[in-house]
């Protein structure tokens, strides 16, 4: 998985995991970040300090990066499969 905090990958995606499990992982993260961003969108900005906004943005970025990384695994597996006839 992509990481900005370290040069050494410490979180790994099991690229051999069943597609259903990879999809469930994506679904969970995407649903969480959408609910989180919806909550933040309904919140008044003057209530938060600049540091809080940066924290919210960073949490959303990390979750979306996870989703993107797992999507790449699914795409590689899907595109690498031989076509059925």
N, C-alpha and C positions, 0 to 999 in steps of 0.2 A: 504494500500500500504506500501511497505517496506520503512523505513526511517532510515538513519544513523545519522541524525542531532538531533534527539529527541527520547526519549523513549516512548512518547505518540503518537499514530497514529493520525495525523491531516488530512491526505488525505485518503479518503475512496473510495473503488470501490463498485458501486451498483451491487451486484452479481445477482440481479433480472432484470437488464437492458436487453433489447432484445439483442440476440446474434449479430445481425447485428450492433447494436450500439457499443458493445464491440469490434467487429472486426474493425469498423471504427476508434475507438480510437487507437487500435494497429497499424493499417495501417498508420495513421497520424504520430504517433511517430516514427515508424520504418522507414518510408520514410524520415522524417526529419533528423533522426540521420544518415542514410545512405548518404544523400546529404551532410550533415555537415562533415562527415568523409571523403567523397570523395573530398570535397573542401580542407580539411586540408591535405589530401594525395598529392594534387597537389601543395601545398605550400612548399616553401623551408624552412627547419628547421632552418638554421642559421638566418632567419629573426625574429625568436621569442625567447624570454627569457624563461628560465625554468618555470617560473610562468605561462606564457601563455600556455605552453604545459600541465601543470597540470590542468588549467582551462578547456581546450578543452577536456581532458580525463574525467574530472569530469562531464561535461555536457553530454557527450556521455554515461557515466555510469548511470546517473540519468534517461535518456530517455530509455535506455535498461532495467533498473530495472523496470520502469513503464510497459514496454512491457511484461516483464517476469511475473509480478504480475497479469496483466489482462489475460495473457495466462493461468495461473493457475486457474483463475475463470472459464474460458471457458472450460478447461479440466475437472474440477470438475463437472460442469453442464453437459457436454457431456458424461462423464463416469458414472454419477449417474442416467442417464435416463434409464428407463426400455427398454429392447430390444423389437422392434416391431416384430410381427410374421406375 
